Amino acid sequence: MEKNQKLMWRRIDRKIDMWRGEEYITEFELLQFLEQNRAMLQSFHLEEAKRLIEQFLLFLSETSDKNWTESEWLPLLRQLQEEFTVEPSRENPSQPSQEKQPLLLIIDDDMEFITYMKNYLETNGYQVIVALTGRKGLELFYEVHPDLVLLDYVLPDIDGISLLTQIVEKARNEFTPIMMVSAHVSNEHKTLSYNLGVWDFIGKPINKDIFLPFLNNRLSYSRQILKQTLQDELTGAYNRKFMERELTNQLELCTEQKDYCFSLAMVDLDHFKSINDTYGHHMGDQVLERFVDVFQKLKDPDDTISRYGGEEFTILFPTTDGEEAAAKLQKWREKFSGIAFVSGNEEFHVHFSAGITETTSMSHGKEILEQADKALYHAKHSGRNRTSLYSTVLEDIEPEEELHLVVVDEDPRARKAMTDYFTTHPFVGEKPLKVKTFETGEQLLKSRWYDSETDYVLLVDMAGQRKDDIELITQIRNSYPTGNIAITILTEDVETERMEQALRADVDDYIVKPFEAEEIKTRLDVLVERMFD
């Protein structure tokens, strides 16, 4: 009920904003708007507001040529809008929201058909809105995002085929079934309609005994496609495509409502690579599934989680400012971090970091994601297991994860040449690069060179007959996780026993001397994209 009230409040507010730019509106425009809302109120079961509209309609006429000024029509709409002012929901957020009733849009000027179908469908659990003209149908299609459209082939202002061509692309993208209906069925009409993209062509009169299961079948099929298209198979969270669509919807609300606010959070599991490397990918999958499951049980009904990639997720919090979103995430963190995961005889806990950006005005979706990503970067580099709110102070942060190139080479000239070249070419595989050099493997192992959250490429020169090169590779593979360390060796000859030993020790690539620095960078680009993207 509360959601329907908010929808009606927004519809009226949008109309007020639009009409305020006009010198006057016609009485017919006002009457049409009120009649359309009366139809929606009936399907939403908001009887008090419906009765108020009916009182207004007593004083309006389709044939009137009166022009209404703002001082005349605005008080009526404001009075109506007050009927939809609701208190914030006090529902237990841990309880799942009720399944949404399917919303059907009927575009038809046959009042007998509309009345019959509307009553029948609403009795069977559907919400139904109607449009008597193609123009109104087009407006409602974009405003209310129906789950299915019943479109008459013949309309008073434009024909159904013309309207179909204007909505079919959006309907296809959102898997919204369009059913063409007509009292005059011919093969030519059917062929043209099917070619343009309708799901079905149905003749009037409609057999209600067959139509209802037919309708349920189409909606079920549409929902299943949407689920597979917009849902991450492993975790049950939505996917990136869904997130981008919902982010666009939230940004549209920011333009329609002056005081509207929402928040977006980027969330990343801390040290997740170590979980996969230590306990296996099967356990990593269990962690991801449980992570999403905890959120689904704690979230408010309108909050959504989407898997952004790997162990990173985005959360959309409608009508929520940054501080409120941070409070929600803290409850989630406390619940999730208390879960003990068990692998064999070992027990471990998992934490997450988060970055939040609050949006109150129209922005670009990419900009919002970048702000949340910078806040997440700040949270991770401030100790992890925490949430950071975006502010302009973080604007200069470059959130891309650095790639560390570690060069082990006895020759000081070679180490300097590598450092100089990659200082002027500071990206490998589109990742910002930081170079460290060591004369020997022993120096590397004695240094504090490793961080489980950083990706590494080790470039080891195997020139000469040093035995510690193989020992270095073997020790690194035995002592550190393999998921974030790539090893490339530089060699003068591939036909050697030491080269075979190196390959058996699990190096990822080798480069044969002589070579140019550009060749090393090209090979590393490919290696990094293969292993770390």
N, C-alpha and C positions, 0 to 999 in steps of 0.2 A: 504493500500500500504506500509506504513512504517513498519508494522509488517512483511510483506513478505520479505522486504529488509533485516531486521534484521535476519530473519530465514536463508536467503541465505548467509549472511555474516558469520553467525555462522557455517553453513555447510562447507563452504570453509576453515574457520579457523581451524575446527576440522580435516579436511583432511590434511591441511598443517602440523599440529602438528603430525599427524600419520606418514606421509611420511618423515618427517625430521629425523626420526629414522632409515630410510632405506639408504643403500649405493646408490641405484638407484631405479627407478620405470620403468616399461615397458611402451612403447608407447600405448599398448592396455589398460593398467590401466588408463592412462591419458585420452584416447579417451572415455572410458566407463564413467568416472566421468563427463566429459564435456557434453556428450550426455544426461546423466541423468539429469543434471542441466538445459540443454536446454529445456527438456520436462517440468520441473517444472516452468521455466521462462515463458514459453508459457501460462501455466495455471494461473500464477500470473500476466500476462500482463506486464512484464518488458521487453519491446521490445529492448531497447538499449543494455542491457546486453546480451540478446539472440543473437542479431546480432554480438556482440563481440565474443561469443562462436563459432558461425558459421564461423567466419573468422579463428579462431584457428583450427577448424576441417578441414579446407581446406588443412592443412599441415600434417594431421595425417592419418594413415591407419591401418585397423584391421590386415593386414598381415605383418606389419612392425615388425622387430625383434630388433629395436633400444631400447637402455636403456637410460633413461633421468636422468641426475644428478641434484642435487638440484639447482645448478646455472643456469640450463636450464628451469626446470619446475616452480620454485618459482616465477620468474618475471611474468610469464603468469597468475598464480593464484592471485598474488597480484594486477595485473592490473585489473583482473576481480572483485576482492573484492572491489576495489575502486568504482565500479559502485553501490555498496550497502551502501555506507556511506551516512547517511541521517541526517538532522537536527532534533533536538528534536521536538516532536509533539507540535503544537501550538493550537490544538483543545481545545475548551471550555470543561473543565473537567466536567462541569455540564450536558453536553449533553450525552445521552446514546450512547455507541458504536454501530456500525452497526452489525447486526447479522452475525456471521461467516458463510462463505460458507462451506458446507460439503466437506471434503477432502476424495476422494476415491483412493484406491490403487488397480491397476489392475496388477496381476501377470500372464503373459501369453506370449507365444512366437509367437502367431499368429498375424502378423503385420496387416493383413487386419482387423481382429476383433478389435485390439487395436486402429487403426486409426479411424475406424467407431465409436466405443464406446466413445473414447476420444472427438472427435469433437461433437458428439451428446450430451454428458453429459455436456461439458463445455458451449455449447450453451444454456443449460437449467439451468445454475447457479451453477454447481458443479466445484470444483477443482479436477483435475485428475493427478495422477502421475503413471508411469508405470515401471514395471520391466520385463525384457525378460527372466530372469533366477530365479530359486528358491533362489539361494544365494543372489542375489540382492534384491529380494522380502523380504527376512528375514531381511536384513540390513535396508531397508526402513521402514519396519513395526515397528522396534524399534526406528528408527530415527525420523520419522515424525508423529507417532501416528495417523493413519488414522481413519476416522469415520466409514468406511466400507471397506471390502476387497472382491474383485472379484478374485478368485483363480482357475486357470485351473487345471483340473485333471491330465493332462500330461504336463510335463515341460522337457526342454532339459538336465538339469543336475541332478535334483532329481524329483521324482514324487510328485504330489500335496498332496497326502496323507502323505508323509514323512514331507513335509513342514507344513502341517496342525498340525501334532502332536507337532511341535516346537513352534507354536504361539497360539494354541487354549486356553491354560490356561490363558495367559495374556489377550487374547481377551474376555474370559468369565469374568474375574475380572473387565474389563473396559467396559463391555457390548458393544463390538465392533462386529457387525454382520459379519460373514464370509459366502460368497456365493460361492459354488463350481459350475464351469461351465465346460461343456464338449460337444464335438461334438458326443460323443458316450455315450449314456445314457442307463444304464442297472439297473435292480433292485439291483444287487450285488453292483454296484458302489454307488448307492443311500444309501443302507443300511449301508455300511461301513462308508460313509461320515457322515451320520446322527448320527451314533453311536459314532463317534469321536468328534462331536460337531458343525458341520456346521448348519447354520440357514436354508439354502435352497440349493437345487441342481437344476440348470437350464440348459436346453439343448440349444445347438447352432443349427441354428441361433436364436438370441434373437428377439422376437417381441417387437419393441421399443414402440409401443402404449400401451402395457401392462406393459412393464418393468419400465417405469418412475413412474407411480403411485405405482407400487409394491415397487420400491426403496424408494420412499417418505414414504410409509407406514412403512417399516423396520426402516428407520432412525428416524422417528417420535416416533416409539415404543421404540427404543433404548434411545432416548433423554428423554422420559418420565420416563423410568426406572432409568436413571442416576439422573434425577431431584429428584425423590422420594428417591433414595438411598443416594444422596449427599447433600440434601437440608434440612434445618430445617423448619418444617412445620409451626411453629408459626411466625417466623420473616422473612422468605424468605432468610436469610443468608445461606451460605453453612454450612455443618456440620463438625464434627471433622475428619471424614474419608477423606473428600475432602481436608481439610487443611493439613493432613499428606501427602497426595499424592502430593499436590502442593509444600509443603516444600521439599520433596524429589527431585522434578523437579528443584527447585531453587538451591539446593545443587549440583546437577549434572552440572548445568551451571557454578557453581564456579570452578569445576574441568576442564571444557572444555575451559573456557575463563579466562585468567590470571587476567584481571582487572575487572571481573564481581563482582557486589556488590548488595545485597538486604537487606532489613530490615524486621524484624518481631516485631509486637507490641502485647502485652497483654493488654486488656482494660477491666475495671471493673466499673460498675455503683456504685457510692457512696451511701451508706445507703439504698441499694435496699430492704433489709429485712424490713426496716421501712415503705417503700412505700407499700409493700404487707400487712403488719400488720395494717397500718393506713387506707389505701384506698381500700384494697381488691386486690385479685389476678387478677381480671379482669382489673383493672387499671394498675397493674404491667405489664400485657401482653401488654397493649396499649403503655406503656413506651418503652418496648423492641422493639415492631414493629416500633415505630417512630424513635427510636435510629438507627436501621438498615436503615430505609428509608432515613434519613438525610445523612448517609454515602454514600449510593448508588448514591445519587444525586450530591455529592461533589467529589467523588473519581475519579482518573484517570482510563482510560479503563482497564488497566492490574491489578489494585489493587483489592484484594479480601478480603471479611470479612467472617469469619466462627464462628458459635456459639460453644464455647469450653465447656460450661456447665453453666446452671443457667443464671446469669447476666454477665458472663465473655465471651469475644470474642477475637479472634486472627485476626490480619490484616497482610496480606503479601503485601509488597511494592517492586515489582521487580525493578531492576536498580535504587534503591533509597538508599542513605546513611542515617545514623541516624538523622542528622540535618534536612534533607529534610523531612523525615517521621514525625519528631516532628512538623515541620511547617504545614504539612497537618493535623495532629491531632489538632493543635491549631485552625485552621479554622473550623474544625468539632466541637470542644468544644464550640467555640463562637456561632455557629449556633444552636447547640442543647440546650445549657444552656439558650438560649433566648426564648425557647418554653415554654409557660405557659400551664401546664396540669390542668384541672379543674375537681374536684370531689365534687358534690353537690354545696355548696356555697364557697368552699375552692379552692384556686389556689396555685400551687406549681411548683417549678423548679427542675430539676435534673442535676447533674454534673457527670463527670467520671474521673477516674485516669487511667494512662497508663504507661507501661514500654516498652522500645524499646531496641532491640539488633540489631546491624549492623553486617553483615557477609560478609567477602571477601574471605574466604578460606573454604576448605572442613571441615565440622564439622559434628557431629552427631545431628540428629534432636532433640533428647531428651535434649542434651546440650544447644541447642539454645532456646528451650522452657523454660528450667530452668533459663537461663540468663534473658530472658524477664520477667519471673515470679519474679525474685529477684529485677529487676528494678521496677516492678509494686508494690511489697511489700514496696520498699523504697518510692515510690510516695505516697502510702496510709498512711504510717507512718510519712510522712513529711507534712501532712496537707490535703491531698486529693485534688481533682480538679486540678491536675497537671500531667505533664509527666516527667519521669526520663529516662535518657539514661544509659544503662548498661556500667559499667567499672569494671576493676578488683578490685577496691575499694569495690565493693558490693559483692565480691565473698564469703565472710564469712557469708553473711546474710542467715539465714534460713527462707525462705518465707512461710513456713506452718503457718497457723493461729493457735494461741494458743487457747486451751480450758481452761476455768477457772472453777475449782472445788471450790465451796463455801460451807463450812461446818458450820452448825449452831448447836452447841451442848454445853450444860451447863458444861459438864464434861471436865476439862482441860486435863486429861489423854487421853480421846478419841480424842480430837483435836490434841494432840501431836502424837498419834499413827497414825492418818490419814496423818498428815504432813510427818512423818518419812517414812511411807510406800510408799507414792506417790513420795517422793523425790528419792527413789531408783527404782521406776517404773513410770517414767515420761511421759508415753504415755497412752492415753485412746482412743480406737477407731482409733488408728494410728495417733492421734493428740497430739502434745506436750502439756503438762499439767502444769498449774500454780495453786497452792493451796492457798486459803485464808480461814481463820477460824474466827468465831464470836461466842461469848458466847450466845448472844440473837439475836432475830430477830430485836429488836429495834436498836441494834448496827449496824446491817447490813444496815437497811434503812437509818440511819443517815450518813453512809459512802458514798463516791463517788465510788460505786462499779460497776456501769453499764456503758457499752459502746455498742451502737447499732450494731457495726460491730464485736462484739465478741460473741462467743457461750459460754453458761453457763450451768453447772449442779449444782443445789442446792441440797445438802444432808442435810436434816432436821431431827434431832432426836426428836421423839415424845414421848419419855419416860416420865413418870410422868404424871401430870395432868395440865400442863401449857396450858392456853387458848390462849396465843399469838402465838402458832404454827399455828393454823388454821387461825388466823388473818393475820399472816405473809404471808401464802400461798395465801389467798384471796387478800390481798393488792398487792402482786406482780403480780398476774394474772390481776387485774384491772388497774394497773398503768404502766405495761411494756408490750411490744409486746410479743406474745407467741412463735414466730418463732425461737428465739434463746435462749430460757430458758427452760431447762428440770428440773423437780422437782422430786426427789426421797425421800421418807420418810423412816426412820428407826423406827420400831415399835415392841413392845413385844407381841401384840395380834391384830389380824385382826378383831376379833368379838367384836368391840366396836363402840359406837356412834361417838366417835372422829375420828375413822378410816373411817367411812362412810362419815363424814363431809369433811375429807381430800380428799377423792376420788371425792366427789361432787365439791370440790374446784378446781378440774382438776389437780391433781398430775399425773405424768406419770408412776411411778412405786413405789413399796414399797419392803422393805427387812425386813424379820422377824428375830429378835434376838433369840438366839445368832448366830453369823456369823463370818467368818474369813475375813481378809482384801482381800484375793484373790477372795473371792466370790463377794465382792463389786466391785472389778475391772472387773470381768467377766460380771456382770450385767450392769455395766456402759459402757463397750465396746459395748454390744448389743444395749443399749439405744442410745448411741452417733451415731453409724452407722445407726440406724433407723431414727433418727431425723435430723442429720446434714450432711449426705453424699448424 
